[in-house]
Amino acid sequence: MGLGRTLIVLGLLVAAIGVLISLGERLPIRLGRLPGDIILRGKHSTFYFPLATCLIISVVLSLILWVINRR
């Protein structure tokens, strides 16, 4: 029974991420283009590191896993 619930939660999580990605342009917060993201543009190259986006995703995933493991 525990495995079934875990698979359902993971499926819902994947579906929610898919909806967020498909509606990404319409959302007020655009992941990957937040103020804390680092972009360095040179003459022939571009370095991009989404620092703020990584932190937000890490916090959200940590909260989700904490809620799942709490049960």
PDB file with SEQRES, HELIX, SHEET and CRYST1 records, atoms N, CA, C and O in Angstrom:
SEQRES   1 A   71  MET GLY LEU GLY ARG THR LEU ILE VAL LEU GLY LEU LEU          
SEQRES   2 A   71  VAL ALA ALA ILE GLY VAL LEU ILE SER LEU GLY GLU ARG          
SEQRES   3 A   71  LEU PRO ILE ARG LEU GLY ARG LEU PRO GLY ASP ILE ILE          
SEQRES   4 A   71  LEU ARG GLY LYS HIS SER THR PHE TYR PHE PRO LEU ALA          
SEQRES   5 A   71  THR CYS LEU ILE ILE SER VAL VAL LEU SER LEU ILE LEU          
SEQRES   6 A   71  TRP VAL ILE ASN ARG ARG                                      
HELIX    1 AA1 GLY A    2  SER A   22  1                                  21    
HELIX    2 AA2 LEU A   51  ARG A   70  1                                  20    
SHEET    1 AA1 2 ILE A  38  ARG A  41  0                                        
SHEET    2 AA1 2 THR A  46  PHE A  49 -1                                        
CRYST1    1.000    1.000    1.000  90.00  90.00  90.00 P 1           1          
ATOM      1  N   MET A   1       0.814  -1.189   0.000  1.00  0.00           N  
ATOM      2  CA  MET A   1       0.000   0.000   0.000  1.00  0.00           C  
ATOM      3  C   MET A   1       0.866   1.264   0.000  1.00  0.00           C  
ATOM      4  O   MET A   1       0.487   2.267  -0.605  1.00  0.00           O  
ATOM      5  N   GLY A   2       2.006   1.229   0.661  1.00  0.00           N  
ATOM      6  CA  GLY A   2       2.892   2.381   0.708  1.00  0.00           C  
ATOM      7  C   GLY A   2       3.491   2.707  -0.645  1.00  0.00           C  
ATOM      8  O   GLY A   2       3.641   3.875  -1.003  1.00  0.00           O  
ATOM      9  N   LEU A   3       3.838   1.659  -1.402  1.00  0.00           N  
ATOM     10  CA  LEU A   3       4.412   1.870  -2.731  1.00  0.00           C  
ATOM     11  C   LEU A   3       3.385   2.482  -3.672  1.00  0.00           C  
ATOM     12  O   LEU A   3       3.722   3.347  -4.481  1.00  0.00           O  
ATOM     13  N   GLY A   4       2.140   2.044  -3.575  1.00  0.00           N  
ATOM     14  CA  GLY A   4       1.077   2.588  -4.419  1.00  0.00           C  
ATOM     15  C   GLY A   4       0.858   4.072  -4.173  1.00  0.00           C  
ATOM     16  O   GLY A   4       0.709   4.851  -5.114  1.00  0.00           O  
ATOM     17  N   ARG A   5       0.839   4.455  -2.912  1.00  0.00           N  
ATOM     18  CA  ARG A   5       0.667   5.878  -2.586  1.00  0.00           C  
ATOM     19  C   ARG A   5       1.853   6.705  -3.054  1.00  0.00           C  
ATOM     20  O   ARG A   5       1.684   7.827  -3.531  1.00  0.00           O  
ATOM     21  N   THR A   6       3.038   6.160  -2.922  1.00  0.00           N  
ATOM     22  CA  THR A   6       4.230   6.874  -3.378  1.00  0.00           C  
ATOM     23  C   THR A   6       4.181   7.094  -4.878  1.00  0.00           C  
ATOM     24  O   THR A   6       4.508   8.178  -5.361  1.00  0.00           O  
ATOM     25  N   LEU A   7       3.775   6.070  -5.620  1.00  0.00           N  
ATOM     26  CA  LEU A   7       3.680   6.215  -7.075  1.00  0.00           C  
ATOM     27  C   LEU A   7       2.607   7.230  -7.468  1.00  0.00           C  
ATOM     28  O   LEU A   7       2.783   7.979  -8.429  1.00  0.00           O  
ATOM     29  N   ILE A   8       1.509   7.258  -6.736  1.00  0.00           N  
ATOM     30  CA  ILE A   8       0.463   8.248  -7.017  1.00  0.00           C  
ATOM     31  C   ILE A   8       0.974   9.657  -6.762  1.00  0.00           C  
ATOM     32  O   ILE A   8       0.746  10.559  -7.568  1.00  0.00           O  
ATOM     33  N   VAL A   9       1.662   9.848  -5.650  1.00  0.00           N  
ATOM     34  CA  VAL A   9       2.205  11.173  -5.325  1.00  0.00           C  
ATOM     35  C   VAL A   9       3.232  11.596  -6.366  1.00  0.00           C  
ATOM     36  O   VAL A   9       3.234  12.746  -6.804  1.00  0.00           O  
ATOM     37  N   LEU A  10       4.105  10.676  -6.765  1.00  0.00           N  
ATOM     38  CA  LEU A  10       5.098  11.009  -7.784  1.00  0.00           C  
ATOM     39  C   LEU A  10       4.442  11.332  -9.121  1.00  0.00           C  
ATOM     40  O   LEU A  10       4.884  12.240  -9.823  1.00  0.00           O  
ATOM     41  N   GLY A  11       3.401  10.604  -9.475  1.00  0.00           N  
ATOM     42  CA  GLY A  11       2.673  10.892 -10.709  1.00  0.00           C  
ATOM     43  C   GLY A  11       2.024  12.259 -10.680  1.00  0.00           C  
ATOM     44  O   GLY A  11       2.073  12.993 -11.667  1.00  0.00           O  
ATOM     45  N   LEU A  12       1.416  12.609  -9.556  1.00  0.00           N  
ATOM     46  CA  LEU A  12       0.807  13.932  -9.428  1.00  0.00           C  
ATOM     47  C   LEU A  12       1.861  15.036  -9.463  1.00  0.00           C  
ATOM     48  O   LEU A  12       1.630  16.111 -10.016  1.00  0.00           O  
ATOM     49  N   LEU A  13       3.010  14.759  -8.873  1.00  0.00           N  
ATOM     50  CA  LEU A  13       4.097  15.733  -8.888  1.00  0.00           C  
ATOM     51  C   LEU A  13       4.614  15.955 -10.302  1.00  0.00           C  
ATOM     52  O   LEU A  13       4.861  17.092 -10.703  1.00  0.00           O  
ATOM     53  N   VAL A  14       4.778  14.885 -11.050  1.00  0.00           N  
ATOM     54  CA  VAL A  14       5.236  15.003 -12.437  1.00  0.00           C  
ATOM     55  C   VAL A  14       4.193  15.751 -13.268  1.00  0.00           C  
ATOM     56  O   VAL A  14       4.551  16.575 -14.109  1.00  0.00           O  
ATOM     57  N   ALA A  15       2.913  15.472 -13.043  1.00  0.00           N  
ATOM     58  CA  ALA A  15       1.854  16.175 -13.770  1.00  0.00           C  
ATOM     59  C   ALA A  15       1.855  17.664 -13.423  1.00  0.00           C  
ATOM     60  O   ALA A  15       1.678  18.503 -14.307  1.00  0.00           O  
ATOM     61  N   ALA A  16       2.052  17.998 -12.154  1.00  0.00           N  
ATOM     62  CA  ALA A  16       2.091  19.404 -11.747  1.00  0.00           C  
ATOM     63  C   ALA A  16       3.283  20.120 -12.370  1.00  0.00           C  
ATOM     64  O   ALA A  16       3.158  21.267 -12.799  1.00  0.00           O  
ATOM     65  N   ILE A  17       4.421  19.468 -12.425  1.00  0.00           N  
ATOM     66  CA  ILE A  17       5.600  20.067 -13.051  1.00  0.00           C  
ATOM     67  C   ILE A  17       5.355  20.278 -14.538  1.00  0.00           C  
ATOM     68  O   ILE A  17       5.759  21.296 -15.100  1.00  0.00           O  
ATOM     69  N   GLY A  18       4.697  19.322 -15.172  1.00  0.00           N  
ATOM     70  CA  GLY A  18       4.366  19.465 -16.589  1.00  0.00           C  
ATOM     71  C   GLY A  18       3.448  20.648 -16.850  1.00  0.00           C  
ATOM     72  O   GLY A  18       3.624  21.368 -17.833  1.00  0.00           O  
ATOM     73  N   VAL A  19       2.464  20.854 -15.971  1.00  0.00           N  
ATOM     74  CA  VAL A  19       1.572  22.000 -16.122  1.00  0.00           C  
ATOM     75  C   VAL A  19       2.341  23.301 -15.927  1.00  0.00           C  
ATOM     76  O   VAL A  19       2.136  24.258 -16.674  1.00  0.00           O  
ATOM     77  N   LEU A  20       3.223  23.347 -14.933  1.00  0.00           N  
ATOM     78  CA  LEU A  20       4.024  24.559 -14.707  1.00  0.00           C  
ATOM     79  C   LEU A  20       4.928  24.865 -15.890  1.00  0.00           C  
ATOM     80  O   LEU A  20       5.104  26.028 -16.254  1.00  0.00           O  
ATOM     81  N   ILE A  21       5.498  23.836 -16.488  1.00  0.00           N  
ATOM     82  CA  ILE A  21       6.372  24.062 -17.639  1.00  0.00           C  
ATOM     83  C   ILE A  21       5.571  24.561 -18.833  1.00  0.00           C  
ATOM     84  O   ILE A  21       6.011  25.466 -19.544  1.00  0.00           O  
ATOM     85  N   SER A  22       4.400  23.977 -19.056  1.00  0.00           N  
ATOM     86  CA  SER A  22       3.601  24.396 -20.210  1.00  0.00           C  
ATOM     87  C   SER A  22       3.019  25.795 -20.030  1.00  0.00           C  
ATOM     88  O   SER A  22       2.790  26.500 -21.013  1.00  0.00           O  
ATOM     89  N   LEU A  23       2.777  26.203 -18.783  1.00  0.00           N  
ATOM     90  CA  LEU A  23       2.258  27.547 -18.517  1.00  0.00           C  
ATOM     91  C   LEU A  23       3.350  28.511 -18.075  1.00  0.00           C  
ATOM     92  O   LEU A  23       3.058  29.606 -17.593  1.00  0.00           O  
ATOM     93  N   GLY A  24       4.604  28.109 -18.238  1.00  0.00           N  
ATOM     94  CA  GLY A  24       5.742  28.875 -17.743  1.00  0.00           C  
ATOM     95  C   GLY A  24       5.807  30.312 -18.227  1.00  0.00           C  
ATOM     96  O   GLY A  24       6.192  31.194 -17.459  1.00  0.00           O  
ATOM     97  N   GLU A  25       5.451  30.573 -19.452  1.00  0.00           N  
ATOM     98  CA  GLU A  25       5.530  31.934 -19.993  1.00  0.00           C  
ATOM     99  C   GLU A  25       4.455  32.839 -19.410  1.00  0.00           C  
ATOM    100  O   GLU A  25       4.617  34.059 -19.391  1.00  0.00           O  
ATOM    101  N   ARG A  26       3.368  32.261 -18.937  1.00  0.00           N  
ATOM    102  CA  ARG A  26       2.259  33.067 -18.404  1.00  0.00           C  
ATOM    103  C   ARG A  26       2.360  33.317 -16.909  1.00  0.00           C  
ATOM    104  O   ARG A  26       1.625  34.145 -16.371  1.00  0.00           O  
ATOM    105  N   LEU A  27       3.259  32.615 -16.229  1.00  0.00           N  
ATOM    106  CA  LEU A  27       3.402  32.778 -14.791  1.00  0.00           C  
ATOM    107  C   LEU A  27       4.162  34.059 -14.463  1.00  0.00           C  
ATOM    108  O   LEU A  27       5.033  34.475 -15.227  1.00  0.00           O  
ATOM    109  N   PRO A  28       3.836  34.696 -13.320  1.00  0.00           N  
ATOM    110  CA  PRO A  28       4.559  35.925 -12.955  1.00  0.00           C  
ATOM    111  C   PRO A  28       6.027  35.662 -12.591  1.00  0.00           C  
ATOM    112  O   PRO A  28       6.871  36.538 -12.779  1.00  0.00           O  
ATOM    113  N   ILE A  29       6.338  34.471 -12.075  1.00  0.00           N  
ATOM    114  CA  ILE A  29       7.718  34.121 -11.743  1.00  0.00           C  
ATOM    115  C   ILE A  29       8.215  33.146 -12.801  1.00  0.00           C  
ATOM    116  O   ILE A  29       7.680  32.045 -12.933  1.00  0.00           O  
ATOM    117  N   ARG A  30       9.219  33.539 -13.542  1.00  0.00           N  
ATOM    118  CA  ARG A  30       9.775  32.687 -14.583  1.00  0.00           C  
ATOM    119  C   ARG A  30      11.045  32.033 -14.069  1.00  0.00           C  
ATOM    120  O   ARG A  30      12.074  32.687 -13.896  1.00  0.00           O  
ATOM    121  N   LEU A  31      10.957  30.735 -13.826  1.00  0.00           N  
ATOM    122  CA  LEU A  31      12.133  30.017 -13.361  1.00  0.00           C  
ATOM    123  C   LEU A  31      13.196  30.044 -14.445  1.00  0.00           C  
ATOM    124  O   LEU A  31      12.908  29.823 -15.621  1.00  0.00           O  
ATOM    125  N   GLY A  32      14.411  30.313 -14.038  1.00  0.00           N  
ATOM    126  CA  GLY A  32      15.501  30.426 -14.991  1.00  0.00           C  
ATOM    127  C   GLY A  32      15.803  31.868 -15.358  1.00  0.00           C  
ATOM    128  O   GLY A  32      16.816  32.149 -15.997  1.00  0.00           O  
ATOM    129  N   ARG A  33      14.940  32.772 -14.963  1.00  0.00           N  
ATOM    130  CA  ARG A  33      15.162  34.201 -15.253  1.00  0.00           C  
ATOM    131  C   ARG A  33      14.880  35.051 -14.021  1.00  0.00           C  
ATOM    132  O   ARG A  33      14.307  36.136 -14.116  1.00  0.00           O  
ATOM    133  N   LEU A  34      15.287  34.550 -12.880  1.00  0.00           N  
ATOM    134  CA  LEU A  34      15.073  35.270 -11.626  1.00  0.00           C  
ATOM    135  C   LEU A  34      16.219  36.252 -11.390  1.00  0.00           C  
ATOM    136  O   LEU A  34      17.287  36.115 -11.988  1.00  0.00           O  
ATOM    137  N   PRO A  35      16.002  37.241 -10.522  1.00  0.00           N  
ATOM    138  CA  PRO A  35      17.045  38.251 -10.284  1.00  0.00           C  
ATOM    139  C   PRO A  35      18.369  37.705  -9.760  1.00  0.00           C  
ATOM    140  O   PRO A  35      19.406  38.325  -9.992  1.00  0.00           O  
ATOM    141  N   GLY A  36      18.374  36.576  -9.066  1.00  0.00           N  
ATOM    142  CA  GLY A  36      19.618  36.035  -8.532  1.00  0.00           C  
ATOM    143  C   GLY A  36      20.378  35.145  -9.483  1.00  0.00           C  
ATOM    144  O   GLY A  36      21.444  34.646  -9.125  1.00  0.00           O  
ATOM    145  N   ASP A  37      19.872  34.923 -10.684  1.00  0.00           N  
ATOM    146  CA  ASP A  37      20.550  34.078 -11.661  1.00  0.00           C  
ATOM    147  C   ASP A  37      21.740  34.822 -12.264  1.00  0.00           C  
ATOM    148  O   ASP A  37      21.677  36.027 -12.508  1.00  0.00           O  
ATOM    149  N   ILE A  38      22.817  34.088 -12.498  1.00  0.00           N  
ATOM    150  CA  ILE A  38      24.061  34.695 -12.980  1.00  0.00           C  
ATOM    151  C   ILE A  38      24.174  34.491 -14.485  1.00  0.00           C  
ATOM    152  O   ILE A  38      24.093  33.366 -14.976  1.00  0.00           O  
ATOM    153  N   ILE A  39      24.361  35.589 -15.210  1.00  0.00           N  
ATOM    154  CA  ILE A  39      24.561  35.530 -16.658  1.00  0.00           C  
ATOM    155  C   ILE A  39      25.766  36.396 -16.996  1.00  0.00           C  
ATOM    156  O   ILE A  39      25.778  37.597 -16.728  1.00  0.00           O  
ATOM    157  N   LEU A  40      26.769  35.777 -17.582  1.00  0.00           N  
ATOM    158  CA  LEU A  40      27.958  36.508 -18.028  1.00  0.00           C  
ATOM    159  C   LEU A  40      28.060  36.338 -19.535  1.00  0.00           C  
ATOM    160  O   LEU A  40      28.196  35.222 -20.036  1.00  0.00           O  
ATOM    161  N   ARG A  41      27.996  37.444 -20.249  1.00  0.00           N  
ATOM    162  CA  ARG A  41      28.073  37.388 -21.716  1.00  0.00           C  
ATOM    163  C   ARG A  41      29.406  37.968 -22.173  1.00  0.00           C  
ATOM    164  O   ARG A  41      29.772  39.093 -21.833  1.00  0.00           O  
ATOM    165  N   GLY A  42      30.108  37.170 -22.946  1.00  0.00           N  
ATOM    166  CA  GLY A  42      31.369  37.614 -23.524  1.00  0.00           C  
ATOM    167  C   GLY A  42      31.184  37.862 -25.014  1.00  0.00           C  
ATOM    168  O   GLY A  42      30.060  37.874 -25.514  1.00  0.00           O  
ATOM    169  N   LYS A  43      32.278  38.057 -25.710  1.00  0.00           N  
ATOM    170  CA  LYS A  43      32.203  38.297 -27.151  1.00  0.00           C  
ATOM    171  C   LYS A  43      31.731  37.051 -27.906  1.00  0.00           C  
ATOM    172  O   LYS A  43      30.931  37.145 -28.837  1.00  0.00           O  
ATOM    173  N   HIS A  44      32.237  35.880 -27.492  1.00  0.00           N  
ATOM    174  CA  HIS A  44      31.935  34.655 -28.238  1.00  0.00           C  
ATOM    175  C   HIS A  44      31.289  33.572 -27.385  1.00  0.00           C  
ATOM    176  O   HIS A  44      31.084  32.454 -27.856  1.00  0.00           O  
ATOM    177  N   SER A  45      30.967  33.890 -26.141  1.00  0.00           N  
ATOM    178  CA  SER A  45      30.393  32.858 -25.283  1.00  0.00           C  
ATOM    179  C   SER A  45      29.465  33.480 -24.245  1.00  0.00           C  
ATOM    180  O   SER A  45      29.479  34.688 -24.008  1.00  0.00           O  
ATOM    181  N   THR A  46      28.676  32.631 -23.649  1.00  0.00           N  
ATOM    182  CA  THR A  46      27.764  33.045 -22.590  1.00  0.00           C  
ATOM    183  C   THR A  46      27.824  32.005 -21.480  1.00  0.00           C  
ATOM    184  O   THR A  46      27.732  30.805 -21.739  1.00  0.00           O  
ATOM    185  N   PHE A  47      27.979  32.468 -20.251  1.00  0.00           N  
ATOM    186  CA  PHE A  47      27.947  31.594 -19.077  1.00  0.00           C  
ATOM    187  C   PHE A  47      26.680  31.904 -18.324  1.00  0.00           C  
ATOM    188  O   PHE A  47      26.411  33.058 -17.990  1.00  0.00           O  
ATOM    189  N   TYR A  48      25.896  30.868 -18.054  1.00  0.00           N  
ATOM    190  CA  TYR A  48      24.620  31.042 -17.374  1.00  0.00           C  
ATOM    191  C   TYR A  48      24.533  30.054 -16.224  1.00  0.00           C  
ATOM    192  O   TYR A  48      24.668  28.848 -16.428  1.00  0.00           O  
ATOM    193  N   PHE A  49      24.310  30.555 -15.024  1.00  0.00           N  
ATOM    194  CA  PHE A  49      24.117  29.705 -13.851  1.00  0.00           C  
ATOM    195  C   PHE A  49      22.895  30.193 -13.093  1.00  0.00           C  
ATOM    196  O   PHE A  49      22.929  31.276 -12.508  1.00  0.00           O  
ATOM    197  N   PRO A  50      21.812  29.417 -13.090  1.00  0.00           N  
ATOM    198  CA  PRO A  50      20.568  29.836 -12.434  1.00  0.00           C  
ATOM    199  C   PRO A  50      20.619  29.609 -10.924  1.00  0.00           C  
ATOM    200  O   PRO A  50      19.991  28.675 -10.426  1.00  0.00           O  
ATOM    201  N   LEU A  51      21.338  30.429 -10.200  1.00  0.00           N  
ATOM    202  CA  LEU A  51      21.543  30.255  -8.763  1.00  0.00           C  
ATOM    203  C   LEU A  51      20.230  30.372  -7.993  1.00  0.00           C  
ATOM    204  O   LEU A  51      19.906  29.487  -7.201  1.00  0.00           O  
ATOM    205  N   ALA A  52      19.475  31.434  -8.205  1.00  0.00           N  
ATOM    206  CA  ALA A  52      18.220  31.633  -7.482  1.00  0.00           C  
ATOM    207  C   ALA A  52      17.209  30.545  -7.837  1.00  0.00           C  
ATOM    208  O   ALA A  52      16.473  30.075  -6.969  1.00  0.00           O  
ATOM    209  N   THR A  53      17.170  30.150  -9.083  1.00  0.00           N  
ATOM    210  CA  THR A  53      16.259  29.087  -9.509  1.00  0.00           C  
ATOM    211  C   THR A  53      16.618  27.770  -8.822  1.00  0.00           C  
ATOM    212  O   THR A  53      15.731  27.040  -8.381  1.00  0.00           O  
ATOM    213  N   CYS A  54      17.906  27.465  -8.729  1.00  0.00           N  
ATOM    214  CA  CYS A  54      18.332  26.237  -8.054  1.00  0.00           C  
ATOM    215  C   CYS A  54      17.949  26.256  -6.582  1.00  0.00           C  
ATOM    216  O   CYS A  54      17.527  25.236  -6.037  1.00  0.00           O  
ATOM    217  N   LEU A  55      18.093  27.402  -5.939  1.00  0.00           N  
ATOM    218  CA  LEU A  55      17.730  27.501  -4.529  1.00  0.00           C  
ATOM    219  C   LEU A  55      16.233  27.309  -4.315  1.00  0.00           C  
ATOM    220  O   LEU A  55      15.825  26.617  -3.382  1.00  0.00           O  
ATOM    221  N   ILE A  56      15.418  27.909  -5.161  1.00  0.00           N  
ATOM    222  CA  ILE A  56      13.966  27.771  -5.031  1.00  0.00           C  
ATOM    223  C   ILE A  56      13.543  26.332  -5.274  1.00  0.00           C  
ATOM    224  O   ILE A  56      12.729  25.799  -4.520  1.00  0.00           O  
ATOM    225  N   ILE A  57      14.071  25.696  -6.298  1.00  0.00           N  
ATOM    226  CA  ILE A  57      13.735  24.303  -6.576  1.00  0.00           C  
ATOM    227  C   ILE A  57      14.182  23.403  -5.428  1.00  0.00           C  
ATOM    228  O   ILE A  57      13.472  22.465  -5.065  1.00  0.00           O  
ATOM    229  N   SER A  58      15.342  23.677  -4.859  1.00  0.00           N  
ATOM    230  CA  SER A  58      15.834  22.889  -3.738  1.00  0.00           C  
ATOM    231  C   SER A  58      14.925  23.014  -2.523  1.00  0.00           C  
ATOM    232  O   SER A  58      14.629  22.013  -1.870  1.00  0.00           O  
ATOM    233  N   VAL A  59      14.482  24.217  -2.211  1.00  0.00           N  
ATOM    234  CA  VAL A  59      13.586  24.425  -1.069  1.00  0.00           C  
ATOM    235  C   VAL A  59      12.250  23.729  -1.287  1.00  0.00           C  
ATOM    236  O   VAL A  59      11.732  23.083  -0.376  1.00  0.00           O  
ATOM    237  N   VAL A  60      11.692  23.855  -2.481  1.00  0.00           N  
ATOM    238  CA  VAL A  60      10.403  23.228  -2.779  1.00  0.00           C  
ATOM    239  C   VAL A  60      10.509  21.709  -2.697  1.00  0.00           C  
ATOM    240  O   VAL A  60       9.658  21.065  -2.083  1.00  0.00           O  
ATOM    241  N   LEU A  61      11.534  21.133  -3.302  1.00  0.00           N  
ATOM    242  CA  LEU A  61      11.707  19.682  -3.243  1.00  0.00           C  
ATOM    243  C   LEU A  61      11.981  19.210  -1.823  1.00  0.00           C  
ATOM    244  O   LEU A  61      11.506  18.143  -1.435  1.00  0.00           O  
ATOM    245  N   SER A  62      12.726  19.968  -1.043  1.00  0.00           N  
ATOM    246  CA  SER A  62      12.971  19.601   0.356  1.00  0.00           C  
ATOM    247  C   SER A  62      11.676  19.593   1.151  1.00  0.00           C  
ATOM    248  O   SER A  62      11.456  18.692   1.961  1.00  0.00           O  
ATOM    249  N   LEU A  63      10.818  20.580   0.935  1.00  0.00           N  
ATOM    250  CA  LEU A  63       9.529  20.605   1.628  1.00  0.00           C  
ATOM    251  C   LEU A  63       8.637  19.437   1.218  1.00  0.00           C  
ATOM    252  O   LEU A  63       7.976  18.827   2.059  1.00  0.00           O  
ATOM    253  N   ILE A  64       8.621  19.131  -0.064  1.00  0.00           N  
ATOM    254  CA  ILE A  64       7.804  18.003  -0.543  1.00  0.00           C  
ATOM    255  C   ILE A  64       8.301  16.692   0.062  1.00  0.00           C  
ATOM    256  O   ILE A  64       7.498  15.889   0.537  1.00  0.00           O  
ATOM    257  N   LEU A  65       9.602  16.470   0.048  1.00  0.00           N  
ATOM    258  CA  LEU A  65      10.141  15.239   0.608  1.00  0.00           C  
ATOM    259  C   LEU A  65       9.960  15.175   2.123  1.00  0.00           C  
ATOM    260  O   LEU A  65       9.764  14.091   2.673  1.00  0.00           O  
ATOM    261  N   TRP A  66      10.022  16.312   2.802  1.00  0.00           N  
ATOM    262  CA  TRP A  66       9.787  16.339   4.245  1.00  0.00           C  
ATOM    263  C   TRP A  66       8.350  15.937   4.554  1.00  0.00           C  
ATOM    264  O   TRP A  66       8.104  15.186   5.497  1.00  0.00           O  
ATOM    265  N   VAL A  67       7.393  16.439   3.756  1.00  0.00           N  
ATOM    266  CA  VAL A  67       5.991  16.093   3.963  1.00  0.00           C  
ATOM    267  C   VAL A  67       5.765  14.608   3.684  1.00  0.00           C  
ATOM    268  O   VAL A  67       5.033  13.947   4.421  1.00  0.00           O  
ATOM    269  N   ILE A  68       6.381  14.082   2.635  1.00  0.00           N  
ATOM    270  CA  ILE A  68       6.205  12.668   2.298  1.00  0.00           C  
ATOM    271  C   ILE A  68       6.818  11.763   3.380  1.00  0.00           C  
ATOM    272  O   ILE A  68       6.208  10.764   3.761  1.00  0.00           O  
ATOM    273  N   ASN A  69       7.989  12.096   3.865  1.00  0.00           N  
ATOM    274  CA  ASN A  69       8.678  11.260   4.852  1.00  0.00           C  
ATOM    275  C   ASN A  69       8.102  11.418   6.251  1.00  0.00           C  
ATOM    276  O   ASN A  69       8.356  10.576   7.112  1.00  0.00           O  
ATOM    277  N   ARG A  70       7.343  12.458   6.496  1.00  0.00           N  
ATOM    278  CA  ARG A  70       6.759  12.703   7.813  1.00  0.00           C  
ATOM    279  C   ARG A  70       5.700  11.660   8.147  1.00  0.00           C  
ATOM    280  O   ARG A  70       5.468  11.370   9.320  1.00  0.00           O  
ATOM    281  N   ARG A  71       5.073  11.109   7.157  1.00  0.00           N  
ATOM    282  CA  ARG A  71       3.985  10.141   7.395  1.00  0.00           C  
ATOM    283  C   ARG A  71       4.525   8.834   7.768  1.00  0.00           C  
ATOM    284  O   ARG A  71       3.764   7.897   8.006  1.00  0.00           O  
TER     285      ARG A  71                                                      
END                                                                             
